[in-house]
Amino acid sequence: MQSYLFYKVGQLLCLNKIPAPEFEKYMAEQPALHQKQITKKQAKAVVQLLDNKPYYVQQLAFLLFKNSSKKAVTETLNAGLQALRTPGCALYQHLF
């Protein structure tokens, strides 16, 4: 069994919404550091769909890039949204 020694030890910080232009720019630039690509239109869609909320955007971005080979595609984005909507992800139900 894997140990999570520092799991939930630190203080929880709630981030405010990040301004859309800055968030979209960040979303478009970061994947390139890992040899992945996302269009500005896709980055804007992710940010808008999740109302600029950093935690939720990060979750969808993770799913998007985990399931993309090199380029993010609309189907992968839709699959990521669907994964967030599953019953096991009750935390996200209020977003949709």
C-alpha positions in Angstrom: 0.0 0.0 0.0 1.3 3.4 -1.0 1.7 5.9 1.9 0.6 9.5 1.5 2.6 11.0 4.4 1.8 14.6 3.8 -1.7 14.1 2.4 -4.0 16.9 3.8 -1.3 18.2 6.1 -1.2 21.7 4.6 -3.8 24.4 4.8 -6.3 24.4 2.0 -6.1 27.5 -0.2 -9.1 28.5 -2.3 -8.1 30.3 -5.4 -10.2 33.0 -6.9 -11.1 32.9 -10.6 -8.2 33.7 -12.9 -8.9 36.3 -15.5 -9.9 34.6 -18.7 -7.3 36.2 -21.0 -4.4 35.2 -18.7 -5.8 31.7 -18.1 -6.4 31.0 -21.8 -2.8 32.2 -22.6 -1.4 29.9 -19.8 -3.5 27.0 -21.1 -2.3 27.5 -24.6 1.4 27.7 -23.6 1.8 25.0 -20.9 1.2 21.9 -23.1 4.1 22.9 -25.3 6.5 22.3 -22.4 5.4 18.6 -22.5 5.4 18.3 -26.3 1.6 18.6 -26.5 -0.6 21.1 -28.4 -3.9 22.9 -27.7 -5.4 25.6 -29.9 -6.3 29.0 -28.5 -9.9 28.1 -29.3 -9.7 24.9 -27.2 -8.0 26.7 -24.3 -10.7 29.3 -24.4 -13.4 26.6 -24.4 -11.9 24.9 -21.4 -11.7 28.1 -19.4 -15.2 29.2 -20.4 -16.8 25.8 -19.8 -15.5 25.8 -16.2 -16.1 29.5 -15.4 -12.4 30.3 -14.9 -12.3 28.2 -11.7 -8.7 27.0 -11.4 -9.4 23.7 -9.7 -12.0 22.6 -12.3 -9.9 23.8 -15.3 -6.9 21.9 -14.0 -9.0 18.7 -13.7 -10.3 19.0 -17.2 -6.9 20.0 -18.6 -5.4 16.9 -16.9 -7.9 14.6 -18.5 -7.5 16.4 -21.9 -3.8 15.9 -22.0 -3.7 12.5 -20.4 -5.9 11.2 -23.2 -4.2 13.1 -26.0 -1.2 11.9 -27.9 0.3 15.2 -29.2 -2.7 17.4 -30.1 -5.8 18.0 -28.1 -8.8 17.2 -30.2 -12.5 18.1 -29.6 -13.4 14.4 -29.0 -10.8 14.3 -26.2 -12.2 17.5 -24.7 -15.7 16.1 -24.9 -14.6 12.8 -23.3 -13.0 14.7 -20.5 -16.2 16.7 -19.8 -18.1 13.4 -19.9 -15.7 11.9 -17.3 -16.3 14.9 -15.0 -20.0 14.3 -15.3 -19.9 10.6 -14.2 -21.6 9.7 -10.9 -18.2 9.1 -9.4 -17.4 12.8 -9.8 -20.2 14.3 -7.7 -18.0 17.3 -7.0 -18.5 18.5 -10.6 -22.3 17.9 -11.0 -23.2 21.5 -10.2 -21.1 22.7 -13.1 -23.3 21.2 -15.8 
